[in-house]
Amino acid sequence: MTHPILLLGLLIVAFFSKLQGFQAENAFSQYWKEHIGLPHPPHWLAAKASPLSLHQTLVFMKLMEKNELASHLHLFCKQANVACSTNALVRKTMDNTTLPPIAKWNHIKEKYDRLPNETPLSVASQGGLPYFRESMVREGSSISVPDLRDSMSYKSFLPRSLVSKIPFSFTRIKELKKLFDVVDDSDIDEYIQNTLETCEKSPIRGEQCICATSAEDLIDFIVEKLGHHFYAWSTENVEGSYKNVIIGAVRLIHGNLTEPPALCHSMPFLFQVYYCHVFQKVKIYAVDILAGKKVNHAIMACHYDTSTWDPNSLAFKMLGFGPGLIEVCHWMNENEVVWTKTLG
């Protein structure tokens, strides 16, 4: 039988842990309400708010400033809900274990880089179609869906004040890896390198982009580009991944090519990072995905100006055309979001 005093202690710890989580999410929601004309952020985005309390944030900031975080790394990883090393955070990314393991970052790219430029769709469809034509998504048609999962869906944002102390740069990658005890040549190491490469590449002509390393950065970028009034659209779940599915209802939710939406992609990194970009001439669709019955309500983005895209892009290798000759569409994956401006 549990001793009453011990039980009381456990209840107090549980209460304050829950309270800290509430305070962190409440701080995120407050920032959202102060800047955005929507009552609430998407529930899954709010769940990514940093679980750190203000006190914990200040403590870890001081440890970073003194180069003493290493001796408290395990506690930091646990309390901040970030992936400090290959073994620091082990968690299932989803309950559905019937799908293959999540592919490594470059798996799809490497697979198609070895194929000739004229890649038949029959070959590409073996792992699902990451890119496709708009005409291929019509009610009643079938299509092979790629993996819609976020490769590191469990991680949280860090507070902006804490992120400012972290060397988020390729030139300081050794410091970054040492700070988070990242093992060389591990999956996490590869994720870090690819994310930093994406974040530091020059935008293509007509693209405005940012790597949002905090929830506040994400909100600020969207407000700067779209104003304070907009809709947030996201794919409902990951069902349909790696399956040949039937397309149900297809609804155009943003067709104004003169008002570009903002697309935010969740990046595989130690903590939550979003690559957000604004492209001209993009339409957004909501699509029902059927596998016997409706299993998903997915968001599809179609780019109508591909004239500035890399001629060696995977999209053109798969579809057999070149820049500016076709539109290119793709699904928005788990934890990704499209923002479209409203007239509010």
C-alpha positions as CSV (number, residue, x, y, z in Angstrom):
1,M,0.0,0.0,0.0
2,T,1.3,3.4,-1.0
3,H,2.3,5.6,2.0
4,P,-0.1,8.7,2.2
5,I,2.8,11.2,2.3
6,L,4.4,9.6,-0.7
7,L,1.1,9.6,-2.6
8,L,0.6,13.2,-1.7
9,G,4.1,14.0,-3.0
10,L,3.4,12.2,-6.3
11,L,0.1,14.1,-6.7
12,I,1.8,17.4,-6.1
13,V,4.5,16.6,-8.7
14,A,1.8,15.6,-11.2
15,F,-0.2,18.7,-10.5
16,F,2.8,21.1,-11.0
17,S,3.9,19.2,-14.2
18,K,0.4,19.6,-15.6
19,L,0.3,23.2,-14.5
20,Q,3.6,24.0,-16.2
21,G,2.4,22.4,-19.4
22,F,-0.8,24.4,-19.2
23,Q,1.2,27.6,-18.6
24,A,3.4,26.9,-21.6
25,E,0.5,26.2,-24.0
26,N,-1.4,29.2,-22.5
27,A,1.6,31.5,-23.3
28,F,1.6,30.2,-26.9
29,S,-2.2,30.7,-27.2
30,Q,-1.8,34.2,-25.7
31,Y,0.8,35.2,-28.3
32,W,-1.5,33.7,-31.0
33,K,-4.5,35.8,-29.8
34,E,-2.5,39.0,-29.7
35,H,-1.4,38.7,-33.3
36,I,-3.9,36.6,-35.2
37,G,-7.6,37.0,-35.9
38,L,-8.4,33.3,-35.3
39,P,-9.7,32.3,-31.9
40,H,-7.4,29.2,-31.5
41,P,-4.4,27.7,-33.2
42,P,-4.7,24.3,-34.8
43,H,-4.8,21.8,-31.9
44,W,-1.7,19.9,-33.1
45,L,0.2,23.1,-33.4
46,A,-0.7,24.3,-29.9
47,A,0.4,20.9,-28.6
48,K,3.9,21.7,-30.0
49,A,4.2,24.7,-27.6
50,S,7.3,24.4,-25.4
51,P,6.5,22.6,-22.2
52,L,9.1,24.6,-20.4
53,S,8.0,27.1,-17.7
54,L,9.5,30.5,-17.5
55,H,11.7,29.4,-14.6
56,Q,12.9,26.4,-16.4
57,T,13.7,28.4,-19.5
58,L,15.8,30.9,-17.4
59,V,17.7,28.1,-15.7
60,F,18.6,26.4,-19.0
61,M,19.5,29.7,-20.6
62,K,22.0,30.4,-17.8
63,L,23.4,26.8,-18.2
64,M,23.9,27.5,-21.9
65,E,25.6,30.8,-21.3
66,K,28.1,29.1,-18.9
67,N,28.6,26.1,-21.2
68,E,27.3,23.8,-18.4
69,L,24.2,22.3,-20.2
70,A,26.1,19.1,-21.0
71,S,25.9,18.0,-17.3
72,H,22.1,18.6,-17.3
73,L,21.4,17.4,-20.8
74,H,19.2,14.5,-20.0
75,L,17.0,16.6,-17.8
76,F,16.8,19.3,-20.5
77,C,15.9,16.8,-23.2
78,K,13.1,15.4,-21.1
79,Q,11.6,18.6,-19.8
80,A,11.9,20.5,-23.2
81,N,10.7,17.4,-25.2
82,V,13.6,17.7,-27.7
83,A,15.8,15.1,-29.3
84,C,19.3,15.7,-28.0
85,S,20.9,12.5,-29.3
86,T,20.1,9.3,-31.1
87,N,19.1,7.8,-27.8
88,A,17.9,10.7,-25.7
89,L,14.3,10.6,-27.0
90,V,12.8,7.3,-28.1
91,R,9.1,7.5,-28.9
92,K,6.7,6.1,-31.4
93,T,5.8,8.7,-34.0
94,M,2.4,7.2,-34.6
95,D,0.2,4.3,-33.4
96,N,-0.2,2.7,-36.8
97,T,2.5,0.1,-36.9
98,T,1.2,-1.5,-40.2
99,L,3.2,1.1,-42.3
100,P,6.9,0.6,-43.1
101,P,9.4,2.5,-41.0
102,I,9.7,6.2,-41.8
103,A,12.2,6.6,-44.7
104,K,15.4,8.4,-44.0
105,W,15.6,12.0,-45.2
106,N,17.2,11.4,-48.5
107,H,15.8,8.0,-49.3
108,I,13.3,9.1,-51.9
109,K,15.7,11.6,-53.5
110,E,18.5,9.1,-53.8
111,K,16.2,6.5,-55.3
112,Y,15.1,8.8,-58.1
113,D,18.5,10.4,-58.7
114,R,19.7,7.0,-59.9
115,L,16.9,6.8,-62.5
116,P,16.9,8.4,-66.0
117,N,15.3,11.8,-66.5
118,E,12.3,10.2,-68.2
119,T,11.0,8.3,-65.1
120,P,7.8,6.4,-65.8
121,L,5.0,7.0,-63.3
122,S,4.7,3.3,-62.9
123,V,8.1,3.2,-61.4
124,A,7.6,6.3,-59.2
125,S,4.3,5.0,-57.9
126,Q,6.0,2.1,-56.1
127,G,6.7,4.3,-53.1
128,G,3.8,6.7,-53.6
129,L,3.8,9.8,-55.7
130,P,5.4,12.8,-53.9
131,Y,4.7,14.9,-57.0
132,F,1.8,14.7,-59.5
133,R,-0.3,16.6,-62.0
134,E,-3.5,18.3,-61.0
135,S,-5.5,16.3,-63.6
136,M,-4.5,13.1,-61.7
137,V,-6.6,14.1,-58.7
138,R,-10.2,13.8,-59.8
139,E,-13.2,12.3,-58.0
140,G,-13.2,8.6,-58.7
141,S,-9.6,8.4,-59.9
142,S,-6.9,6.4,-58.2
143,I,-3.5,7.5,-57.1
144,S,-0.6,6.1,-55.1
145,V,-0.1,8.2,-51.9
146,P,3.4,8.6,-50.4
147,D,4.3,8.6,-46.7
148,L,2.4,11.4,-45.1
149,R,4.1,11.1,-41.7
150,D,6.3,13.6,-40.0
151,S,9.7,11.9,-39.6
152,M,10.0,13.5,-36.1
153,S,6.5,14.3,-35.1
154,Y,7.0,14.2,-31.3
155,K,9.3,17.2,-30.7
156,S,8.3,20.6,-29.3
157,F,9.2,24.1,-30.0
158,L,11.8,25.8,-27.8
159,P,11.0,29.3,-26.4
160,R,12.4,32.1,-28.6
161,S,14.6,33.4,-25.8
162,L,16.2,29.9,-25.5
163,V,16.6,29.4,-29.3
164,S,18.5,32.7,-29.5
165,K,21.3,31.0,-27.5
166,I,21.6,28.0,-29.9
167,P,24.0,28.1,-32.8
168,F,21.5,27.4,-35.6
169,S,24.1,27.6,-38.4
170,F,26.2,25.3,-40.7
171,T,29.3,27.3,-39.8
172,R,28.7,26.4,-36.1
173,I,27.4,22.9,-36.6
174,K,30.2,21.3,-34.4
175,E,29.1,23.5,-31.5
176,L,25.4,22.6,-32.1
177,K,26.1,18.9,-32.2
178,K,28.3,19.1,-29.1
179,L,25.6,21.1,-27.3
180,F,23.0,18.4,-27.9
181,D,25.4,15.4,-27.7
182,V,24.7,14.3,-31.3
183,V,26.5,11.3,-32.6
184,D,28.4,11.7,-35.9
185,D,26.9,9.9,-38.9
186,S,23.6,9.1,-37.0
187,D,20.1,9.8,-38.3
188,I,19.9,12.9,-36.2
189,D,23.2,14.1,-37.6
190,E,21.9,13.7,-41.1
191,Y,18.6,15.4,-40.2
192,I,20.5,18.4,-38.8
193,Q,22.8,18.8,-41.8
194,N,19.9,18.6,-44.3
195,T,17.7,21.0,-42.3
196,L,20.5,23.6,-42.0
197,E,21.2,23.2,-45.7
198,T,17.6,23.8,-46.6
199,C,17.4,26.8,-44.2
200,E,20.5,28.4,-45.5
201,K,20.0,27.9,-49.3
202,S,19.1,30.9,-51.4
203,P,15.4,31.2,-52.2
204,I,14.5,30.7,-55.8
205,R,13.1,33.7,-57.7
206,G,9.7,34.7,-56.5
207,E,10.0,32.7,-53.2
208,Q,10.0,34.3,-49.8
209,C,11.0,32.0,-47.0
210,I,12.1,31.6,-43.4
211,C,13.1,28.8,-41.1
212,A,10.9,29.4,-38.0
213,T,12.8,28.1,-35.0
214,S,10.1,29.1,-32.5
215,A,6.4,29.4,-32.4
216,E,6.7,33.2,-32.2
217,D,8.9,33.2,-35.4
218,L,6.2,31.2,-37.2
219,I,3.4,33.5,-36.2
220,D,5.4,36.6,-37.0
221,F,6.2,35.4,-40.5
222,I,2.6,34.5,-41.3
223,V,1.4,37.9,-40.0
224,E,4.1,39.7,-42.0
225,K,3.1,38.0,-45.3
226,L,-0.7,37.6,-44.9
227,G,-1.8,40.1,-42.3
228,H,-3.7,39.2,-39.2
229,H,-6.7,37.4,-40.8
230,F,-6.3,34.1,-42.5
231,Y,-7.3,30.4,-42.5
232,A,-5.1,27.5,-41.4
233,W,-5.4,24.2,-43.4
234,S,-3.8,20.9,-42.6
235,T,-4.1,17.2,-43.6
236,E,-6.3,15.4,-41.1
237,N,-4.2,12.3,-40.5
238,V,-1.6,10.0,-42.1
239,E,-4.1,7.3,-43.4
240,G,-3.7,6.3,-47.0
241,S,0.1,6.4,-46.8
242,Y,1.8,3.9,-49.1
243,K,-1.6,2.9,-50.5
244,N,-3.3,3.1,-53.9
245,V,-6.4,5.1,-52.9
246,I,-9.5,6.4,-54.6
247,I,-10.1,10.1,-54.7
248,G,-13.3,11.3,-53.2
249,A,-14.6,14.9,-53.2
250,V,-12.1,17.5,-54.4
251,R,-12.8,21.1,-53.2
252,L,-10.9,24.2,-54.2
253,I,-10.2,26.2,-51.0
254,H,-7.8,28.8,-52.4
255,G,-7.8,29.6,-56.1
256,N,-6.7,33.3,-56.2
257,L,-3.3,33.2,-58.0
258,T,-2.6,36.8,-57.2
259,E,-2.9,36.2,-53.4
260,P,-0.1,33.6,-52.6
261,P,-0.7,31.4,-49.6
262,A,2.1,30.5,-47.1
263,L,3.2,26.8,-46.9
264,C,4.9,25.6,-43.7
265,H,6.8,22.3,-43.7
266,S,7.9,20.5,-40.5
267,M,11.6,19.9,-40.6
268,P,13.4,16.9,-39.0
269,F,15.5,18.6,-36.3
270,L,16.4,18.5,-32.6
271,F,13.5,20.7,-31.8
272,Q,10.5,21.9,-33.8
273,V,11.5,23.9,-36.9
274,Y,9.2,25.0,-39.8
275,Y,10.4,25.9,-43.2
276,C,7.8,28.4,-44.4
277,H,7.6,29.9,-47.8
278,V,5.4,32.0,-49.9
279,F,5.1,31.2,-53.6
280,Q,3.3,33.0,-56.4
281,K,0.5,31.2,-58.4
282,V,-0.4,28.4,-56.0
283,K,-3.9,26.8,-55.6
284,I,-4.9,24.8,-52.6
285,Y,-7.4,21.9,-52.6
286,A,-9.1,19.8,-49.8
287,V,-9.3,16.2,-51.0
288,D,-11.1,13.2,-49.5
289,I,-9.0,10.1,-49.6
290,L,-10.9,6.8,-49.8
291,A,-9.7,3.2,-49.0
292,G,-13.0,1.4,-49.1
293,K,-14.4,4.3,-47.0
294,K,-13.2,7.8,-46.3
295,V,-9.9,7.6,-44.3
296,N,-8.4,11.1,-44.7
297,H,-9.1,14.7,-45.6
298,A,-5.9,15.8,-47.2
299,I,-4.6,19.2,-48.3
300,M,-3.1,19.4,-51.8
301,A,-1.0,22.3,-53.1
302,C,-0.5,22.9,-56.8
303,H,2.2,25.2,-58.1
304,Y,1.4,26.8,-61.4
305,D,4.6,28.7,-62.0
306,T,7.5,26.2,-62.1
307,S,9.6,28.3,-64.4
308,T,12.3,29.0,-61.8
309,W,12.5,25.5,-60.4
310,D,15.7,23.4,-60.8
311,P,15.5,21.4,-64.1
312,N,16.9,18.4,-62.2
313,S,14.1,18.6,-59.6
314,L,12.6,15.2,-58.7
315,A,9.2,16.5,-59.8
316,F,10.4,16.8,-63.4
317,K,12.3,13.5,-63.3
318,M,9.0,11.8,-62.3
319,L,6.6,13.6,-64.5
320,G,8.8,13.9,-67.6
321,F,8.6,17.7,-68.2
322,G,10.7,20.7,-67.4
323,P,10.5,24.1,-65.6
324,G,7.5,26.2,-66.7
325,L,6.0,23.5,-68.8
326,I,3.6,22.0,-66.3
327,E,2.0,22.6,-62.9
328,V,3.3,20.4,-60.0
329,C,1.1,19.3,-57.1
330,H,2.0,17.6,-53.8
331,W,0.3,16.7,-50.5
332,M,0.8,18.5,-47.3
333,N,2.1,16.0,-44.7
334,E,1.3,15.5,-41.1
335,N,2.1,18.6,-39.0
336,E,2.4,20.8,-42.1
337,V,0.1,23.7,-42.6
338,V,-1.1,26.0,-45.4
339,W,-2.2,29.6,-44.5
340,T,-4.5,31.5,-46.8
341,K,-5.5,35.1,-46.5
342,T,-9.1,36.1,-45.7
343,L,-10.9,39.4,-46.2
344,G,-11.4,39.9,-42.4
